[in-house]
């Protein structure tokens, strides 16, 4: 997500610019400390406030920017993400 944002916004070719790299490192550190860990639900459903207000605002901006674009870069992942958040627990018959 941050990579998409950085490439489009900051013109980074492969690596992130220092700003985005710092934000990514911070986000990964927070995820590691999050009690839900890697199994955590969709981020906006997470009950724990992982990020400090200033960082959260930056992350939120990245998400809002990259969200729609993810559909083009990772169509399968994005669609699966939408399906899963719309039908929690999957279909059971
Ligand atoms: Zn950047």
PDB file of the backbone (N, CA, C, O) and the ligand in Angstrom, with CONECT records:
HET     ZN  A 101       1
ATOM      1  N   UNK A   1       0.835  -1.203   0.000  1.00  0.00           N
ATOM      2  CA  UNK A   1       0.000   0.000   0.000  1.00  0.00           C
ATOM      3  C   UNK A   1       0.869   1.252   0.000  1.00  0.00           C
ATOM      4  O   UNK A   1       0.713   2.143  -0.835  1.00  0.00           O
ATOM      5  N   UNK A   2       1.784   1.292   0.957  1.00  0.00           N
ATOM      6  CA  UNK A   2       2.643   2.475   1.048  1.00  0.00           C
ATOM      7  C   UNK A   2       3.487   2.613  -0.214  1.00  0.00           C
ATOM      8  O   UNK A   2       3.772   3.719  -0.672  1.00  0.00           O
ATOM      9  N   UNK A   3       3.879   1.466  -0.764  1.00  0.00           N
ATOM     10  CA  UNK A   3       4.685   1.494  -1.988  1.00  0.00           C
ATOM     11  C   UNK A   3       3.917   2.150  -3.136  1.00  0.00           C
ATOM     12  O   UNK A   3       4.468   2.960  -3.881  1.00  0.00           O
ATOM     13  N   UNK A   4       2.651   1.794  -3.267  1.00  0.00           N
ATOM     14  CA  UNK A   4       1.824   2.383  -4.326  1.00  0.00           C
ATOM     15  C   UNK A   4       1.728   3.885  -4.136  1.00  0.00           C
ATOM     16  O   UNK A   4       1.877   4.670  -5.073  1.00  0.00           O
ATOM     17  N   UNK A   5       1.478   4.252  -2.906  1.00  0.00           N
ATOM     18  CA  UNK A   5       1.328   5.664  -2.561  1.00  0.00           C
ATOM     19  C   UNK A   5       2.595   6.436  -2.871  1.00  0.00           C
ATOM     20  O   UNK A   5       2.558   7.498  -3.491  1.00  0.00           O
ATOM     21  N   UNK A   6       3.715   5.887  -2.432  1.00  0.00           N
ATOM     22  CA  UNK A   6       4.990   6.580  -2.594  1.00  0.00           C
ATOM     23  C   UNK A   6       5.351   6.710  -4.069  1.00  0.00           C
ATOM     24  O   UNK A   6       5.826   7.756  -4.511  1.00  0.00           O
ATOM     25  N   UNK A   7       5.122   5.642  -4.825  1.00  0.00           N
ATOM     26  CA  UNK A   7       5.478   5.686  -6.235  1.00  0.00           C
ATOM     27  C   UNK A   7       4.669   6.756  -6.955  1.00  0.00           C
ATOM     28  O   UNK A   7       5.200   7.492  -7.787  1.00  0.00           O
ATOM     29  N   UNK A   8       3.385   6.839  -6.630  1.00  0.00           N
ATOM     30  CA  UNK A   8       2.513   7.786  -7.319  1.00  0.00           C
ATOM     31  C   UNK A   8       2.724   9.209  -6.828  1.00  0.00           C
ATOM     32  O   UNK A   8       2.692  10.163  -7.605  1.00  0.00           O
ATOM     33  N   UNK A   9       2.938   9.334  -5.539  1.00  0.00           N
ATOM     34  CA  UNK A   9       3.012  10.662  -4.951  1.00  0.00           C
ATOM     35  C   UNK A   9       4.409  11.254  -4.924  1.00  0.00           C
ATOM     36  O   UNK A   9       4.594  12.450  -5.147  1.00  0.00           O
ATOM     37  N   UNK A  10       5.388  10.406  -4.650  1.00  0.00           N
ATOM     38  CA  UNK A  10       6.739  10.914  -4.453  1.00  0.00           C
ATOM     39  C   UNK A  10       7.670  10.508  -5.581  1.00  0.00           C
ATOM     40  O   UNK A  10       8.845  10.877  -5.587  1.00  0.00           O
ATOM     41  N   UNK A  11       7.149   9.750  -6.537  1.00  0.00           N
ATOM     42  CA  UNK A  11       7.946   9.400  -7.704  1.00  0.00           C
ATOM     43  C   UNK A  11       9.065   8.428  -7.413  1.00  0.00           C
ATOM     44  O   UNK A  11      10.042   8.362  -8.159  1.00  0.00           O
ATOM     45  N   UNK A  12       8.934   7.671  -6.335  1.00  0.00           N
ATOM     46  CA  UNK A  12       9.968   6.696  -6.014  1.00  0.00           C
ATOM     47  C   UNK A  12       9.891   5.541  -7.005  1.00  0.00           C
ATOM     48  O   UNK A  12       8.815   4.984  -7.227  1.00  0.00           O
ATOM     49  N   UNK A  13      11.010   5.182  -7.594  1.00  0.00           N
ATOM     50  CA  UNK A  13      11.013   4.150  -8.628  1.00  0.00           C
ATOM     51  C   UNK A  13      10.863   2.759  -8.030  1.00  0.00           C
ATOM     52  O   UNK A  13       9.933   2.028  -8.370  1.00  0.00           O
ATOM     53  N   UNK A  14      11.770   2.399  -7.148  1.00  0.00           N
ATOM     54  CA  UNK A  14      11.711   1.063  -6.537  1.00  0.00           C
ATOM     55  C   UNK A  14      11.564   1.147  -5.024  1.00  0.00           C
ATOM     56  O   UNK A  14      10.651   0.565  -4.439  1.00  0.00           O
ATOM     57  N   UNK A  15      12.476   1.877  -4.408  1.00  0.00           N
ATOM     58  CA  UNK A  15      12.466   1.960  -2.956  1.00  0.00           C
ATOM     59  C   UNK A  15      11.597   3.127  -2.505  1.00  0.00           C
ATOM     60  O   UNK A  15      11.280   4.037  -3.272  1.00  0.00           O
ATOM     61  N   UNK A  16      11.231   3.064  -1.252  1.00  0.00           N
ATOM     62  CA  UNK A  16      10.433   4.135  -0.687  1.00  0.00           C
ATOM     63  C   UNK A  16      11.325   5.332  -0.386  1.00  0.00           C
ATOM     64  O   UNK A  16      12.520   5.183  -0.132  1.00  0.00           O
ATOM     65  N   UNK A  17      10.734   6.509  -0.418  1.00  0.00           N
ATOM     66  CA  UNK A  17      11.476   7.667   0.039  1.00  0.00           C
ATOM     67  C   UNK A  17      11.611   7.566   1.564  1.00  0.00           C
ATOM     68  O   UNK A  17      10.928   6.762   2.199  1.00  0.00           O
ATOM     69  N   UNK A  18      12.473   8.366   2.133  1.00  0.00           N
ATOM     70  CA  UNK A  18      12.790   8.209   3.557  1.00  0.00           C
ATOM     71  C   UNK A  18      11.549   8.412   4.424  1.00  0.00           C
ATOM     72  O   UNK A  18      11.388   7.739   5.442  1.00  0.00           O
ATOM     73  N   UNK A  19      10.680   9.324   4.031  1.00  0.00           N
ATOM     74  CA  UNK A  19       9.447   9.571   4.777  1.00  0.00           C
ATOM     75  C   UNK A  19       8.593   8.312   4.858  1.00  0.00           C
ATOM     76  O   UNK A  19       8.164   7.898   5.935  1.00  0.00           O
ATOM     77  N   UNK A  20       8.356   7.712   3.683  1.00  0.00           N
ATOM     78  CA  UNK A  20       7.492   6.544   3.609  1.00  0.00           C
ATOM     79  C   UNK A  20       8.156   5.326   4.249  1.00  0.00           C
ATOM     80  O   UNK A  20       7.479   4.494   4.853  1.00  0.00           O
ATOM     81  N   UNK A  21       9.459   5.222   4.118  1.00  0.00           N
ATOM     82  CA  UNK A  21      10.177   4.102   4.729  1.00  0.00           C
ATOM     83  C   UNK A  21      10.017   4.162   6.238  1.00  0.00           C
ATOM     84  O   UNK A  21       9.833   3.137   6.894  1.00  0.00           O
ATOM     85  N   UNK A  22      10.088   5.358   6.779  1.00  0.00           N
ATOM     86  CA  UNK A  22       9.930   5.536   8.214  1.00  0.00           C
ATOM     87  C   UNK A  22       8.522   5.149   8.642  1.00  0.00           C
ATOM     88  O   UNK A  22       8.331   4.487   9.662  1.00  0.00           O
ATOM     89  N   UNK A  23       7.540   5.568   7.852  1.00  0.00           N
ATOM     90  CA  UNK A  23       6.143   5.259   8.168  1.00  0.00           C
ATOM     91  C   UNK A  23       5.901   3.754   8.113  1.00  0.00           C
ATOM     92  O   UNK A  23       5.200   3.194   8.955  1.00  0.00           O
ATOM     93  N   UNK A  24       6.488   3.113   7.113  1.00  0.00           N
ATOM     94  CA  UNK A  24       6.321   1.671   6.971  1.00  0.00           C
ATOM     95  C   UNK A  24       6.952   0.931   8.146  1.00  0.00           C
ATOM     96  O   UNK A  24       6.363   0.000   8.694  1.00  0.00           O
ATOM     97  N   UNK A  25       8.158   1.356   8.526  1.00  0.00           N
ATOM     98  CA  UNK A  25       8.841   0.724   9.655  1.00  0.00           C
ATOM     99  C   UNK A  25       7.998   0.879  10.910  1.00  0.00           C
ATOM    100  O   UNK A  25       7.879  -0.050  11.709  1.00  0.00           O
ATOM    101  N   UNK A  26       7.425   2.039  11.073  1.00  0.00           N
ATOM    102  CA  UNK A  26       6.575   2.304  12.239  1.00  0.00           C
ATOM    103  C   UNK A  26       5.351   1.390  12.228  1.00  0.00           C
ATOM    104  O   UNK A  26       4.994   0.801  13.249  1.00  0.00           O
ATOM    105  N   UNK A  27       4.716   1.280  11.066  1.00  0.00           N
ATOM    106  CA  UNK A  27       3.514   0.452  10.957  1.00  0.00           C
ATOM    107  C   UNK A  27       3.821  -1.002  11.258  1.00  0.00           C
ATOM    108  O   UNK A  27       3.057  -1.675  11.950  1.00  0.00           O
ATOM    109  N   UNK A  28       4.940  -1.486  10.739  1.00  0.00           N
ATOM    110  CA  UNK A  28       5.309  -2.884  10.982  1.00  0.00           C
ATOM    111  C   UNK A  28       5.605  -3.125  12.446  1.00  0.00           C
ATOM    112  O   UNK A  28       5.267  -4.172  12.999  1.00  0.00           O
ATOM    113  N   UNK A  29       6.238  -2.148  13.067  1.00  0.00           N
ATOM    114  CA  UNK A  29       6.539  -2.264  14.491  1.00  0.00           C
ATOM    115  C   UNK A  29       5.243  -2.337  15.299  1.00  0.00           C
ATOM    116  O   UNK A  29       5.134  -3.122  16.240  1.00  0.00           O
ATOM    117  N   UNK A  30       4.275  -1.523  14.929  1.00  0.00           N
ATOM    118  CA  UNK A  30       2.993  -1.509  15.637  1.00  0.00           C
ATOM    119  C   UNK A  30       2.250  -2.824  15.444  1.00  0.00           C
ATOM    120  O   UNK A  30       1.649  -3.352  16.380  1.00  0.00           O
ATOM    121  N   UNK A  31       2.297  -3.347  14.219  1.00  0.00           N
ATOM    122  CA  UNK A  31       1.607  -4.602  13.936  1.00  0.00           C
ATOM    123  C   UNK A  31       2.217  -5.724  14.768  1.00  0.00           C
ATOM    124  O   UNK A  31       1.508  -6.614  15.237  1.00  0.00           O
ATOM    125  N   UNK A  32       3.533  -5.678  14.946  1.00  0.00           N
ATOM    126  CA  UNK A  32       4.201  -6.694  15.738  1.00  0.00           C
ATOM    127  C   UNK A  32       3.739  -6.634  17.195  1.00  0.00           C
ATOM    128  O   UNK A  32       3.656  -7.659  17.872  1.00  0.00           O
ATOM    129  N   UNK A  33       3.443  -5.435  17.664  1.00  0.00           N
ATOM    130  CA  UNK A  33       3.021  -5.276  19.054  1.00  0.00           C
ATOM    131  C   UNK A  33       1.522  -5.462  19.232  1.00  0.00           C
ATOM    132  O   UNK A  33       1.029  -5.585  20.353  1.00  0.00           O
ATOM    133  N   UNK A  34       0.802  -5.483  18.113  1.00  0.00           N
ATOM    134  CA  UNK A  34      -0.652  -5.612  18.196  1.00  0.00           C
ATOM    135  C   UNK A  34      -1.018  -7.013  18.689  1.00  0.00           C
ATOM    136  O   UNK A  34      -0.498  -8.002  18.172  1.00  0.00           O
ATOM    137  N   UNK A  35      -1.904  -7.110  19.680  1.00  0.00           N
ATOM    138  CA  UNK A  35      -2.284  -8.420  20.208  1.00  0.00           C
ATOM    139  C   UNK A  35      -2.894  -9.335  19.151  1.00  0.00           C
ATOM    140  O   UNK A  35      -2.849 -10.558  19.287  1.00  0.00           O
ATOM    141  N   UNK A  36      -3.459  -8.753  18.109  1.00  0.00           N
ATOM    142  CA  UNK A  36      -4.051  -9.571  17.056  1.00  0.00           C
ATOM    143  C   UNK A  36      -2.997 -10.090  16.079  1.00  0.00           C
ATOM    144  O   UNK A  36      -3.230 -11.041  15.333  1.00  0.00           O
ATOM    145  N   UNK A  37      -1.830  -9.439  16.104  1.00  0.00           N
ATOM    146  CA  UNK A  37      -0.734  -9.860  15.248  1.00  0.00           C
ATOM    147  C   UNK A  37      -1.124  -9.865  13.781  1.00  0.00           C
ATOM    148  O   UNK A  37      -1.866  -8.999  13.318  1.00  0.00           O
ATOM    149  N   UNK A  38      -0.619 -10.842  13.063  1.00  0.00           N
ATOM    150  CA  UNK A  38      -0.816 -10.913  11.621  1.00  0.00           C
ATOM    151  C   UNK A  38      -2.236 -11.382  11.304  1.00  0.00           C
ATOM    152  O   UNK A  38      -2.722 -11.190  10.190  1.00  0.00           O
ATOM    153  N   UNK A  39      -2.896 -11.996  12.283  1.00  0.00           N
ATOM    154  CA  UNK A  39      -4.251 -12.501  12.073  1.00  0.00           C
ATOM    155  C   UNK A  39      -5.309 -11.436  12.296  1.00  0.00           C
ATOM    156  O   UNK A  39      -6.509 -11.712  12.297  1.00  0.00           O
ATOM    157  N   UNK A  40      -4.848 -10.248  12.479  1.00  0.00           N
ATOM    158  CA  UNK A  40      -5.793  -9.207  12.852  1.00  0.00           C
ATOM    159  C   UNK A  40      -6.803  -8.964  11.742  1.00  0.00           C
ATOM    160  O   UNK A  40      -6.477  -9.100  10.562  1.00  0.00           O
ATOM    161  N   UNK A  41      -8.014  -8.610  12.110  1.00  0.00           N
ATOM    162  CA  UNK A  41      -9.070  -8.407  11.118  1.00  0.00           C
ATOM    163  C   UNK A  41      -8.786  -7.173  10.269  1.00  0.00           C
ATOM    164  O   UNK A  41      -7.745  -6.533  10.420  1.00  0.00           O
ATOM    165  N   UNK A  42      -9.689  -6.855   9.401  1.00  0.00           N
ATOM    166  CA  UNK A  42      -9.549  -5.656   8.595  1.00  0.00           C
ATOM    167  C   UNK A  42      -9.230  -4.489   9.523  1.00  0.00           C
ATOM    168  O   UNK A  42      -9.852  -4.313  10.570  1.00  0.00           O
ATOM    169  N   UNK A  43      -8.239  -3.695   9.108  1.00  0.00           N
ATOM    170  CA  UNK A  43      -7.653  -2.718  10.018  1.00  0.00           C
ATOM    171  C   UNK A  43      -8.674  -1.813  10.672  1.00  0.00           C
ATOM    172  O   UNK A  43      -8.562  -1.507  11.859  1.00  0.00           O
ATOM    173  N   UNK A  44      -9.666  -1.382   9.915  1.00  0.00           N
ATOM    174  CA  UNK A  44     -10.589  -0.416  10.502  1.00  0.00           C
ATOM    175  C   UNK A  44     -11.549  -1.069  11.502  1.00  0.00           C
ATOM    176  O   UNK A  44     -12.354  -0.390  12.138  1.00  0.00           O
ATOM    177  N   UNK A  45     -11.450  -2.392  11.629  1.00  0.00           N
ATOM    178  CA  UNK A  45     -12.260  -3.060  12.636  1.00  0.00           C
ATOM    179  C   UNK A  45     -11.448  -3.363  13.885  1.00  0.00           C
ATOM    180  O   UNK A  45     -11.970  -3.862  14.881  1.00  0.00           O
ATOM    181  N   UNK A  46     -10.160  -3.050  13.810  1.00  0.00           N
ATOM    182  CA  UNK A  46      -9.287  -3.349  14.935  1.00  0.00           C
ATOM    183  C   UNK A  46      -9.647  -2.466  16.121  1.00  0.00           C
ATOM    184  O   UNK A  46      -9.728  -1.243  16.002  1.00  0.00           O
ATOM    185  N   UNK A  47      -9.858  -3.095  17.250  1.00  0.00           N
ATOM    186  CA  UNK A  47     -10.318  -2.354  18.423  1.00  0.00           C
ATOM    187  C   UNK A  47      -9.177  -1.613  19.097  1.00  0.00           C
ATOM    188  O   UNK A  47      -9.384  -0.646  19.831  1.00  0.00           O
ATOM    189  N   UNK A  48      -7.973  -2.089  18.832  1.00  0.00           N
ATOM    190  CA  UNK A  48      -6.826  -1.484  19.490  1.00  0.00           C
ATOM    191  C   UNK A  48      -6.332  -0.293  18.678  1.00  0.00           C
ATOM    192  O   UNK A  48      -6.195  -0.365  17.457  1.00  0.00           O
ATOM    193  N   UNK A  49      -6.073   0.777  19.368  1.00  0.00           N
ATOM    194  CA  UNK A  49      -5.549   1.942  18.661  1.00  0.00           C
ATOM    195  C   UNK A  49      -4.040   1.814  18.569  1.00  0.00           C
ATOM    196  O   UNK A  49      -3.295   2.194  19.473  1.00  0.00           O
ATOM    197  N   UNK A  50      -3.621   1.261  17.436  1.00  0.00           N
ATOM    198  CA  UNK A  50      -2.216   0.937  17.271  1.00  0.00           C
ATOM    199  C   UNK A  50      -1.370   2.180  17.088  1.00  0.00           C
ATOM    200  O   UNK A  50      -0.255   2.261  17.604  1.00  0.00           O
ATOM    201  N   UNK A  51      -1.889   3.135  16.366  1.00  0.00           N
ATOM    202  CA  UNK A  51      -1.042   4.224  15.913  1.00  0.00           C
ATOM    203  C   UNK A  51      -1.264   5.501  16.716  1.00  0.00           C
ATOM    204  O   UNK A  51      -2.366   5.776  17.192  1.00  0.00           O
ATOM    205  N   UNK A  52      -0.208   6.260  16.852  1.00  0.00           N
ATOM    206  CA  UNK A  52      -0.345   7.584  17.429  1.00  0.00           C
ATOM    207  C   UNK A  52      -1.137   8.446  16.448  1.00  0.00           C
ATOM    208  O   UNK A  52      -1.111   8.180  15.247  1.00  0.00           O
ATOM    209  N   UNK A  53      -1.840   9.468  16.930  1.00  0.00           N
ATOM    210  CA  UNK A  53      -2.728  10.257  16.066  1.00  0.00           C
ATOM    211  C   UNK A  53      -2.037  10.794  14.821  1.00  0.00           C
ATOM    212  O   UNK A  53      -2.614  10.778  13.734  1.00  0.00           O
ATOM    213  N   UNK A  54      -0.808  11.267  14.972  1.00  0.00           N
ATOM    214  CA  UNK A  54      -0.114  11.867  13.836  1.00  0.00           C
ATOM    215  C   UNK A  54       0.193  10.805  12.791  1.00  0.00           C
ATOM    216  O   UNK A  54      -0.007  11.031  11.597  1.00  0.00           O
ATOM    217  N   UNK A  55       0.677   9.647  13.230  1.00  0.00           N
ATOM    218  CA  UNK A  55       1.010   8.565  12.308  1.00  0.00           C
ATOM    219  C   UNK A  55      -0.264   7.976  11.700  1.00  0.00           C
ATOM    220  O   UNK A  55      -0.296   7.606  10.527  1.00  0.00           O
ATOM    221  N   UNK A  56      -1.304   7.899  12.519  1.00  0.00           N
ATOM    222  CA  UNK A  56      -2.545   7.302  12.026  1.00  0.00           C
ATOM    223  C   UNK A  56      -3.117   8.120  10.884  1.00  0.00           C
ATOM    224  O   UNK A  56      -3.648   7.579   9.914  1.00  0.00           O
ATOM    225  N   UNK A  57      -2.999   9.435  11.014  1.00  0.00           N
ATOM    226  CA  UNK A  57      -3.488  10.315   9.959  1.00  0.00           C
ATOM    227  C   UNK A  57      -2.728  10.063   8.668  1.00  0.00           C
ATOM    228  O   UNK A  57      -3.312  10.040   7.585  1.00  0.00           O
ATOM    229  N   UNK A  58      -1.425   9.876   8.791  1.00  0.00           N
ATOM    230  CA  UNK A  58      -0.606   9.614   7.597  1.00  0.00           C
ATOM    231  C   UNK A  58      -0.962   8.269   6.988  1.00  0.00           C
ATOM    232  O   UNK A  58      -1.091   8.148   5.770  1.00  0.00           O
ATOM    233  N   UNK A  59      -1.120   7.269   7.826  1.00  0.00           N
ATOM    234  CA  UNK A  59      -1.483   5.935   7.339  1.00  0.00           C
ATOM    235  C   UNK A  59      -2.834   6.003   6.641  1.00  0.00           C
ATOM    236  O   UNK A  59      -3.032   5.420   5.575  1.00  0.00           O
ATOM    237  N   UNK A  60      -3.757   6.727   7.264  1.00  0.00           N
ATOM    238  CA  UNK A  60      -5.108   6.825   6.722  1.00  0.00           C
ATOM    239  C   UNK A  60      -5.074   7.430   5.317  1.00  0.00           C
ATOM    240  O   UNK A  60      -5.803   7.003   4.421  1.00  0.00           O
ATOM    241  N   UNK A  61      -4.213   8.431   5.150  1.00  0.00           N
ATOM    242  CA  UNK A  61      -4.097   9.072   3.854  1.00  0.00           C
ATOM    243  C   UNK A  61      -3.560   8.078   2.823  1.00  0.00           C
ATOM    244  O   UNK A  61      -4.020   8.037   1.682  1.00  0.00           O
ATOM    245  N   UNK A  62      -2.585   7.284   3.243  1.00  0.00           N
ATOM    246  CA  UNK A  62      -2.017   6.274   2.342  1.00  0.00           C
ATOM    247  C   UNK A  62      -3.086   5.270   1.944  1.00  0.00           C
ATOM    248  O   UNK A  62      -3.211   4.913   0.772  1.00  0.00           O
ATOM    249  N   UNK A  63      -3.868   4.809   2.938  1.00  0.00           N
ATOM    250  CA  UNK A  63      -4.910   3.811   2.674  1.00  0.00           C
ATOM    251  C   UNK A  63      -5.944   4.355   1.701  1.00  0.00           C
ATOM    252  O   UNK A  63      -6.354   3.677   0.759  1.00  0.00           O
ATOM    253  N   UNK A  64      -6.356   5.594   1.950  1.00  0.00           N
ATOM    254  CA  UNK A  64      -7.409   6.172   1.119  1.00  0.00           C
ATOM    255  C   UNK A  64      -6.914   6.340  -0.311  1.00  0.00           C
ATOM    256  O   UNK A  64      -7.675   6.191  -1.267  1.00  0.00           O
ATOM    257  N   UNK A  65      -5.640   6.649  -0.441  1.00  0.00           N
ATOM    258  CA  UNK A  65      -5.067   6.856  -1.773  1.00  0.00           C
ATOM    259  C   UNK A  65      -4.868   5.531  -2.494  1.00  0.00           C
ATOM    260  O   UNK A  65      -5.187   5.394  -3.675  1.00  0.00           O
ATOM    261  N   UNK A  66      -4.332   4.554  -1.759  1.00  0.00           N
ATOM    262  CA  UNK A  66      -3.946   3.294  -2.389  1.00  0.00           C
ATOM    263  C   UNK A  66      -5.108   2.321  -2.518  1.00  0.00           C
ATOM    264  O   UNK A  66      -5.089   1.458  -3.396  1.00  0.00           O
ATOM    265  N   UNK A  67      -6.107   2.438  -1.673  1.00  0.00           N
ATOM    266  CA  UNK A  67      -7.216   1.494  -1.665  1.00  0.00           C
ATOM    267  C   UNK A  67      -7.790   1.217  -3.042  1.00  0.00           C
ATOM    268  O   UNK A  67      -7.755   0.074  -3.499  1.00  0.00           O
ATOM    269  N   UNK A  68      -8.316   2.227  -3.714  1.00  0.00           N
ATOM    270  CA  UNK A  68      -8.899   2.005  -5.042  1.00  0.00           C
ATOM    271  C   UNK A  68      -7.881   1.506  -6.046  1.00  0.00           C
ATOM    272  O   UNK A  68      -8.224   0.732  -6.940  1.00  0.00           O
ATOM    273  N   UNK A  69      -6.632   1.935  -5.916  1.00  0.00           N
ATOM    274  CA  UNK A  69      -5.601   1.527  -6.872  1.00  0.00           C
ATOM    275  C   UNK A  69      -5.205   0.079  -6.689  1.00  0.00           C
ATOM    276  O   UNK A  69      -4.716  -0.558  -7.622  1.00  0.00           O
ATOM    277  N   UNK A  70      -5.411  -0.441  -5.498  1.00  0.00           N
ATOM    278  CA  UNK A  70      -5.058  -1.822  -5.232  1.00  0.00           C
ATOM    279  C   UNK A  70      -5.822  -2.752  -6.161  1.00  0.00           C
ATOM    280  O   UNK A  70      -5.340  -3.828  -6.513  1.00  0.00           O
ATOM    281  N   UNK A  71      -7.001  -2.333  -6.552  1.00  0.00           N
ATOM    282  CA  UNK A  71      -7.847  -3.129  -7.419  1.00  0.00           C
ATOM    283  C   UNK A  71      -7.143  -3.389  -8.745  1.00  0.00           C
ATOM    284  O   UNK A  71      -7.313  -4.449  -9.348  1.00  0.00           O
ATOM    285  N   UNK A  72      -6.360  -2.425  -9.191  1.00  0.00           N
ATOM    286  CA  UNK A  72      -5.683  -2.577 -10.477  1.00  0.00           C
ATOM    287  C   UNK A  72      -4.392  -3.355 -10.345  1.00  0.00           C
ATOM    288  O   UNK A  72      -4.001  -4.085 -11.255  1.00  0.00           O
ATOM    289  N   UNK A  73      -3.732  -3.197  -9.210  1.00  0.00           N
ATOM    290  CA  UNK A  73      -2.454  -3.865  -9.030  1.00  0.00           C
ATOM    291  C   UNK A  73      -2.619  -5.302  -8.548  1.00  0.00           C
ATOM    292  O   UNK A  73      -1.865  -6.191  -8.946  1.00  0.00           O
ATOM    293  N   UNK A  74      -3.591  -5.517  -7.704  1.00  0.00           N
ATOM    294  CA  UNK A  74      -3.819  -6.854  -7.152  1.00  0.00           C
ATOM    295  C   UNK A  74      -5.312  -7.168  -7.177  1.00  0.00           C
ATOM    296  O   UNK A  74      -5.949  -7.240  -6.126  1.00  0.00           O
ATOM    297  N   UNK A  75      -5.874  -7.356  -8.375  1.00  0.00           N
ATOM    298  CA  UNK A  75      -7.338  -7.522  -8.484  1.00  0.00           C
ATOM    299  C   UNK A  75      -7.853  -8.660  -7.622  1.00  0.00           C
ATOM    300  O   UNK A  75      -8.877  -8.522  -6.953  1.00  0.00           O
ATOM    301  N   UNK A  76      -7.150  -9.779  -7.634  1.00  0.00           N
ATOM    302  CA  UNK A  76      -7.642 -10.943  -6.894  1.00  0.00           C
ATOM    303  C   UNK A  76      -7.634 -10.678  -5.396  1.00  0.00           C
ATOM    304  O   UNK A  76      -8.613 -10.943  -4.699  1.00  0.00           O
ATOM    305  N   UNK A  77      -6.529 -10.158  -4.920  1.00  0.00           N
ATOM    306  CA  UNK A  77      -6.424  -9.860  -3.503  1.00  0.00           C
ATOM    307  C   UNK A  77      -7.488  -8.867  -3.072  1.00  0.00           C
ATOM    308  O   UNK A  77      -8.138  -9.046  -2.042  1.00  0.00           O
ATOM    309  N   UNK A  78      -7.662  -7.819  -3.867  1.00  0.00           N
ATOM    310  CA  UNK A  78      -8.600  -6.771  -3.505  1.00  0.00           C
ATOM    311  C   UNK A  78     -10.021  -7.299  -3.472  1.00  0.00           C
ATOM    312  O   UNK A  78     -10.783  -6.988  -2.557  1.00  0.00           O
ATOM    313  N   UNK A  79     -10.382  -8.100  -4.472  1.00  0.00           N
ATOM    314  CA  UNK A  79     -11.737  -8.640  -4.529  1.00  0.00           C
ATOM    315  C   UNK A  79     -11.974  -9.595  -3.368  1.00  0.00           C
ATOM    316  O   UNK A  79     -13.041  -9.599  -2.753  1.00  0.00           O
ATOM    317  N   UNK A  80     -10.955 -10.406  -3.081  1.00  0.00           N
ATOM    318  CA  UNK A  80     -11.100 -11.334  -1.965  1.00  0.00           C
ATOM    319  C   UNK A  80     -11.280 -10.570  -0.654  1.00  0.00           C
ATOM    320  O   UNK A  80     -12.032 -10.974   0.232  1.00  0.00           O
ATOM    321  N   UNK A  81     -10.560  -9.451  -0.567  1.00  0.00           N
ATOM    322  CA  UNK A  81     -10.645  -8.620   0.631  1.00  0.00           C
ATOM    323  C   UNK A  81     -12.063  -8.066   0.784  1.00  0.00           C
ATOM    324  O   UNK A  81     -12.617  -8.059   1.883  1.00  0.00           O
ATOM    325  N   UNK A  82     -12.635  -7.608  -0.311  1.00  0.00           N
ATOM    326  CA  UNK A  82     -13.990  -7.058  -0.278  1.00  0.00           C
ATOM    327  C   UNK A  82     -14.992  -8.137   0.088  1.00  0.00           C
ATOM    328  O   UNK A  82     -15.866  -7.929   0.930  1.00  0.00           O
ATOM    329  N   UNK A  83     -14.858  -9.303  -0.560  1.00  0.00           N
ATOM    330  CA  UNK A  83     -15.786 -10.394  -0.294  1.00  0.00           C
ATOM    331  C   UNK A  83     -15.737 -10.805   1.174  1.00  0.00           C
ATOM    332  O   UNK A  83     -16.763 -11.049   1.810  1.00  0.00           O
ATOM    333  N   UNK A  84     -14.503 -10.872   1.693  1.00  0.00           N
ATOM    334  CA  UNK A  84     -14.365 -11.348   3.054  1.00  0.00           C
ATOM    335  C   UNK A  84     -14.952 -10.343   4.048  1.00  0.00           C
ATOM    336  O   UNK A  84     -15.533 -10.735   5.060  1.00  0.00           O
ATOM    337  N   UNK A  85     -14.801  -9.056   3.762  1.00  0.00           N
ATOM    338  CA  UNK A  85     -15.323  -8.083   4.709  1.00  0.00           C
ATOM    339  C   UNK A  85     -16.836  -7.962   4.567  1.00  0.00           C
ATOM    340  O   UNK A  85     -17.506  -7.481   5.481  1.00  0.00           O
ATOM    341  N   UNK A  86     -17.387  -8.399   3.415  1.00  0.00           N
ATOM    342  CA  UNK A  86     -18.829  -8.306   3.251  1.00  0.00           C
ATOM    343  C   UNK A  86     -19.536  -9.538   3.811  1.00  0.00           C
ATOM    344  O   UNK A  86     -20.640  -9.446   4.350  1.00  0.00           O
ATOM    345  N   UNK A  87     -18.883 -10.690   3.675  1.00  0.00           N
ATOM    346  CA  UNK A  87     -19.479 -11.918   4.201  1.00  0.00           C
ATOM    347  C   UNK A  87     -18.563 -12.534   5.253  1.00  0.00           C
ATOM    348  O   UNK A  87     -17.858 -13.504   4.975  1.00  0.00           O
ATOM    349  N   UNK A  88     -18.572 -11.983   6.440  1.00  0.00           N
ATOM    350  CA  UNK A  88     -17.677 -12.524   7.464  1.00  0.00           C
ATOM    351  C   UNK A  88     -18.027 -13.977   7.778  1.00  0.00           C
ATOM    352  O   UNK A  88     -19.196 -14.334   7.930  1.00  0.00           O
ATOM    353  N   UNK A  89     -17.004 -14.789   7.870  1.00  0.00           N
ATOM    354  CA  UNK A  89     -17.237 -16.202   8.183  1.00  0.00           C
ATOM    355  C   UNK A  89     -17.463 -17.037   6.948  1.00  0.00           C
ATOM    356  O   UNK A  89     -17.564 -18.260   7.041  1.00  0.00           O
ATOM    357  N   UNK A  90     -17.542 -16.411   5.802  1.00  0.00           N
ATOM    358  CA  UNK A  90     -17.724 -17.167   4.565  1.00  0.00           C
ATOM    359  C   UNK A  90     -19.150 -17.653   4.387  1.00  0.00           C
ATOM    360  O   UNK A  90     -20.008 -17.465   5.249  1.00  0.00           O
ATOM    361  N   UNK A  91     -19.379 -18.291   3.232  1.00  0.00           N
ATOM    362  CA  UNK A  91     -20.724 -18.820   2.961  1.00  0.00           C
ATOM    363  C   UNK A  91     -20.869 -20.198   3.569  1.00  0.00           C
ATOM    364  O   UNK A  91     -20.005 -21.055   3.386  1.00  0.00           O
ATOM    365  N   UNK A  92     -21.928 -20.411   4.272  1.00  0.00           N
ATOM    366  CA  UNK A  92     -22.169 -21.748   4.802  1.00  0.00           C
ATOM    367  C   UNK A  92     -23.594 -22.159   4.427  1.00  0.00           C
ATOM    368  O   UNK A  92     -24.551 -21.397   4.565  1.00  0.00           O
ATOM    369  N   UNK A  93     -23.689 -23.415   3.941  1.00  0.00           N
ATOM    370  CA  UNK A  93     -25.006 -23.889   3.532  1.00  0.00           C
ATOM    371  C   UNK A  93     -25.375 -25.141   4.293  1.00  0.00           C
ATOM    372  O   UNK A  93     -26.455 -25.694   4.086  1.00  0.00           O
TER     373      UNK A  93
HETATM  374 ZN    ZN A 101       7.190   8.495  -0.272  1.00  0.00          ZN
END
